[in-house]
Amino acid sequence: MKKLHTLIIKSYIGPFILTFFITLFIFVMQFLWKYIDELVGKGLEWYLVAELLFYASANLVPMALPLAILLASIMTFGSFGEHYELVAMKSSGMGLMRIMYPLLIVTVFTSFCAFLFTNFVWPKANLEFASLLYDIRHKKPAFDITEGVYYDGIDGYVIRIENKDEDGKGLNDILIYDHSKKEGNIHVIRAEKGRMEMSKDERYLVFTLENGTSYEEIQESTKPHMKSVFKKEVLRFDLSGFQMERSDKDIFKDNYQMLNLVQLDNAVDTYNLAIEKRNIEYTRLINKKTLPEELDSAQLSKLEKSDSTSLFAYANIFTDHKVALIETAISQLRSNKTYVTSRANVLKSNTKSINRHLIEWHRKFTLSFACVILFFIGAPLGAIIRKGGLGMPVVISVLFFLVYHITSITSEKMVKQGELEPFKGMWMASIILLPIGLFLTYKASTDSSLFNLETYSKSIRNFFERILPKKENPIKGK
């Protein structure tokens, strides 16, 4: 029996690893297609791109893992059914659940690893990914001066070069506008030819100009314009701004996607305490009595001892101060209205933040549970359709995964909008797929021909034969 379990596990591990990396590769290519415009043209080193793809891959594991389990289980049991290995196992007295038992243990172990990954590895990967992507987005495009085009990538300068030599370093007809003093277009340099080279540390761009003229406007001088001619002049441009600077990761560490379970619980408690504190302050301000200054001490003490909190009721008692009391009441009502509106906005913002944190809290469990559910869908489906390989199993897997993914995205969006509770929204996809998995497992255990078209066509034919009238035989009728 142990040899049979080893055979089943070996038959499953190969397709699982293959499909996992194929699906992960597809999702990474989708990521590249989404962010390609922000990566191209910035002169990024290969290791930065590789690091970004590595963190992006870690971020996409929760999407690739359930699909890989679903596809691998269909392929494994489909291959068993196609080669009559499943029939041989059942003929020896093993039921479908007994055959699925070793792979169920593997799936549960994989689900537990997925939970550890989402709780400990995924937040750190999200932090590194968000930090690196932010730095790349804010990095200047790579230094590139095109012939006949005004280039303003260097701070304080605009450069135009008519044409370059074949080596890319020799320049002809050079025009440089110096705006470094931030006083407008007051300094212009023009040269017939020159040479462009990088310094040894690649921090400076060195222009060696020949046969040129410098024009400069002199502010607050009797000579408003100065012209100088030079045979050779060297200009240095600082390129430190083109180097990518890594930002402080602490900027992103409090984001809900960068937190583990304990940190998420603490964040939710913090928001709940803030809401409770706001409610206490709201009650105190709403019940606060604001009385006119015109009332004397005796009248004020009488009002403060009164059970009523309505200034309109006080206006009927103190008719001499009726106008002042009514004006004070109206002012207090306006103040309360403003405070209620402000409190509602703050409460809405805090509730939205709590929902986002609870989404991530439930996601760490729903991923593991989804792996088990999709296994109970994939394994019976493979036993029913009896097709291995990457043909029919891929089509069926994609359909079920789309149902799971679309349901998850839709319900998560409804939770963020406040239309669903976080628990219901995050577990809705699992709740929908669980009965399907149990139904398919039951059908596969009873050797049901669920996807046999001949069975359905025969049932339809029998149905029409029953409801349609039979024609009498003319010879028999005579």
N, C-alpha and C positions, 0 to 999 in steps of 0.2 A: 504493500500500500504506500509505503514511503517513496518507493521508486516512481510510482504513478504520480504522487504529489509533486515530486521533483520534476517529472516530465511536464506536468501542467504549468508549473511555475516557470520553467525554462521557455516553454512555448509562449508564455505571456510577456516575460521580461523583454525579449527582443523587440516585438512590435510596440511595446510601451515606450522604450527608449527612443526608437525610431520616430514614432508619431509625436512624442513630446518635443524633440528637437526640431522636427519639421514644422509643427504648429508654432513653436517659439520663434523659429526663423521667419515664418510668415508674418507674425505680429511685429517683429523687429523691422521687417521691410516696410510694414505699414507705418511704423513710427518714423522711419527715415523719409518716407514719402510726405509725411505731415510736416516735418521740420527741415526738409532739405534746403529750403530757401534761407533759413537762418544759419546753416552750416557752410554753404558754398560761398567762396569768395572772401573768407576771413583768414586764410592762411593758417588754419589749425594744424598743429602737429598730429601725427598719426596716433600717438599714444593718448591724446586728449579725446579723439574720436572713438578710439577703442574703449577708453574708460567710460565715455558717455553711453556707448552701446552696451557695455557690460551692466551698468546700473539700469539702463532701460530694459534689458533682458530680465534682470531680477524683478523689476516692477511689473513685468508682463507674465511672470510665472503663474499667478493666480488665475489667469485666463487660459493659459496653455495646459495646465495640469488636468482640470476636469475633462477637457476635450480629449486629451491623450488617453486618459483612463477609459472613457467611453469608446473611443475608436479601437484601442488595443483589446478591450474585452470582446467587442464584436468580431474583430479579426480572429482572435484566438478561438472562440467557440464556433465561429463560422467555419474556420479551417477544420476543427474537430468534426463538425457535422458534414462537411464536404468530403472528407476522407474516411467517413464511417467510423471514426475513432470514438465519437460520442455514442454511437449505437453499440459498439463493443463494450464501452464502459457500463452502459445501462443494462446490457444483457448479462453482465457479471453481477447484477444486483445493486448497483450504485444508482441512487437517485440524482437528480440535477443538483440539488443543494449540496449533496456529498461531493459532487464533482467540483462545484464552485467553492467549496470550503477553503482549500489552500489559497486560492486567489482572493477570497474574502479577507483572509488574514493579512495578505500582502496589501490589499487596499486599505484596510484599517490602519496598518502601520504607515502607509503612505499618507493617509489623512492626518495621523498624529504628527508626522513630520511637516505636513503642510501647515498645521496649526502653529508649530514651533517657528516655522519660517515666517508666517505672517505676523507673529507676535514679537519676534526678536530681530530677524534679518530684514524683513520688508520695510519697517520704519527707518532703519539706518540707510537702506538702499534708496528709499524715497528722499531722504535728507541729502545724500550725496548727489542724487540725480537732479533734484531741484536746484541745489547750489551751483552745480556745474552748468546746467542749462541756462540759469540766470546769468552767469558770467559770460557764457558764449554769446547770448543774445545781446549783451551790452558791450561786447568787444567790437572795436572798429574794423571795417573791412581791411584786407591786406593792402599794403602799399603797392599801388600800380598806376603809373603815369602813362596815359595813352596819347599817342600822337594826335595833335590838333585839337585836344580836348582840355578845357580848363579843369585843373585838379585842385580841390580844396580840402583834401583829407588831412593835411598838416595844419594844426591850429595856428592861425595868424598869417597864413600865406595862401596865395593862389598862384599856381604854376601852369604855364602852357608851353609845350615843346612842339615845334613844327614837325620834326621828324628825328628818328634815331638811326644810329649806325647799326650794322648787322650784329655787332656784339652786344647791343642793348645798352651800352655804357656811354658811347659817344653821342652828343646831342648837338642839334643845329637850330638856330633861331629861337633863343630861350627868352621867355618873358615871365618875370616874377613880380607879383604885387605883394608888398610887405604891409600887413595890417596888424603887426604885433603890438604896436603902440595903442591900438584901438581908438585911433583918431580919424578914421576914414581912409580913403585911398590917397595917401600923401607921399608914398615912397614906391617907386617903380624902378625895376632893374631890367635892362635888356642887353643880351649878349649874342654875338654872332654864332659862337659855338662853345662847347664846354664838355665836361665829363662828369658822370654821376657814379659814385661808388659808396659802398657801405663801409663804416669804420670796422675795426677788427672785432670789437665787442657787439657790433650790429645795433648799437644804440643810436648812432647818428648817421644821417645821410649827408654826404659831403659832395657839394657842387663846386667844381673848379671851372670858373667862367673865364673866357678869353674874348678880348676886343669888344668891350661892352660900355654901356652908359648907364649912370644912375641918376634918377630924377627924384628930388625930394622937396616938398613944401615945408618951409620953416615957419612954425607958428610964432606969433608975437615978435616979429623981427622986421627990420626995415627992408630986408631982402627976402621977399616971400618965396623965392624959388632958388634952388641950388642944383646945378648940373655938374657932374664929374665924369670924366672919362678914364677908363682903366684898361690895361692890357691883360691883367690877370687878377682875379679875385676869388677867394675861397669862402664859401658859405656853408655853415653847418646847421642842419635841421634836426631837432630832437625827435626821435621816433619812439620814445618810451611809452607814449600814449597808445601805440599799436600793440604793445604786449598785453596779454590777458592777465588781469589781476584777480586773484581768488578772493571772493568776498567772505565775510565772517559767517560761518554756518549757524551761529546762534540766532541769526535773523529768522531762520526757517524752523528752528527746533520745536517751537510751540504750535506748529501747524498740526491739525488733527491727524493727518496722514503720516506724521513722523512720531507717533506715540504708541506705546504698547498698552496692554490691558490696564495695568496699574495706573499709568499716567492718564489714560482716558477716564478712568474712574475718578481720579483726583480733579481733572479738569471739569467733569460734569458736576461734581460736588461744589467746586468753586463757583460755577455759574448758578447753581441752585441757591447757594448762600447769598450771592449777589441779588438774586430775585427776592429772596426772603427779606433781606435788608432793605431793598427798595420798597417792598410792601409795607414794612413797618414805618418807614419814612413817609410813605404816601398816606397811611392812616393818620399819622400825627399831624401832617399839614392840612389834610381835609377837615379834621375835627378842631383845628385851631380857631379860636375866636378872635376876630379883628374888630375892635370897637372904635368908634369915633373919639377923637381927643376932646370934643366939646362936653362930654359927660363928666360930671363930678365924681369924686371918689365913692360917695354913697350909692350913686346910680350904678357905677361900675361894679361895685361889690354885689349889688342886688342882681345885676345881670349875670355875673359869674356864678352865683349860687342858683340861678334859674336852671331848670331841667331842659328847657328849650334851647336849641342851638341856632334857630332861625332869626336872623336880624329883621326879617319882615314882621315876625311876631313881636319883636321888641318895638318896632315902629308904631304898632297899635297901642302899646303901653305908654311910651314916652312921645306924646304927640308933638311936644316942642322940638324934639330932635328927629322928627320923622324923616325929613329930607336927608339929613346926614346919615342916618341909619340905612336908608334905602340906597344911597350912593355907595356907602361902604359895602353893603350886601352885593350890589352889582359888581363892584371892583373885585370882591372876593370870589364871586362866581367866575369872572373872567380869568382870574389867576388860577383857580382850580381847574378850569377847562384846559388852560395851557399846560398845566402840570399833568393832567390826565392824558393828554395827547402825547406829551413827552414820555410818560411812563409806558404807554402802549407801544411806542416805537422801540424803547429800550427792551421791553419784555419780548417783543417780536424778534429783535436782534439776538437776544440771549437764547430764546427758544430755538431759533435757527441754528445757532452755534451748538447747542446741546444736541439737536438732531444730527448734525454732522458728526459729532463725536460718537454718538450712539450708533450711527451707521458703520463707522470703522470698528466699533466694539463688536457688533454683531457679525461683521464681515469675517472676522478672524475665526468664527465658528461655522458660518454658513459655507465657507469654502471647503472645510473638512467634511461637513455633512453632504455637500453636493457631490464630492468624490465618491462616497459610498452609494448614494442614490443613482448616479450615472453608471456605476458598475452594475447595479441591479437592473438597469435598463439595457446596458450593452451586452452582458453575458446571455440573458434569455433571448435577446434579439438575434445574436449570433447563432444560438442553438436552433432558433426557428427558421431563419432564412438560409442557413447552411451554406454560406458563401464566405470564403476567406479573401485575402488579398486587399488591394486598395481600391476596388471598384464599388460594388454596392455598399459595403460597410462605410465608406467615406460619405456617400450620399446620405445614408440614414443618420450617421453620426452628426453631420452638419445640420440636418433638420432638427434633431433633438437639441443640439447645442444652441441653435438659434432661438428655439423656444425658451431655453433656460436663460440665455444671455439677454434677449429682448425683454423678458419678464423681469429679470433682475434690474436692468437699466431703467425700465418704466416705473417700477415700484420704488426704486431708490430716488428717482426724480420726484415722485409724488411725496416721499418723505421729506425731501429738501424743501418742497413747496408747502409743507405743513398739512397736506391732504390725507396722509396716512401716519399711523404711529410707526416708530422705527422698528419695533419687533415684527409687526405685520408686514411692513414693506420689505425688510431684508430676508424674511423667511418665506415670502410668497412663492418664489420660484421653486423652492424645495417642497413646499406643501402641494404645489400643483403636480410636480413630477413624481412624488412619492407614490400616489395611487397607481400611476402608470407603471412604475417599476414593479410594484407588487402584482399588478394584473399580468404583466409580461412574464414574470417569474412563475406565476400559477399556470399560465398557458403553456410555457415551455416545459414545466414539470409534468403536465398531462399530455405531452406530445401533440398539442393542438396545431392544426394546419392554418395558422392565423393569416399567413401571407400567401396561401395557395389560391391562385385565381380560379382554378378549376372548381374548387369547393364552392366559391361564391357564385360562379356561373351556373353550377348545377342547382343550387338553392333557388336562384332567380328563375331558372327554367321550370323547376317543380312548382314554384309559386304561380307562374302564369298558366301552367297546365291545370291548376286547380280552379282558378277564377274564370278562365275562358271556357265557353261551352264546346263540348266535343261534337264533331261532325259525324252524323250517322252514315254507315256504310249503305249505299243505295241498293246493292244486291241483297244485303241482309234484310233490308226493310221490305223487299218484295216477298 
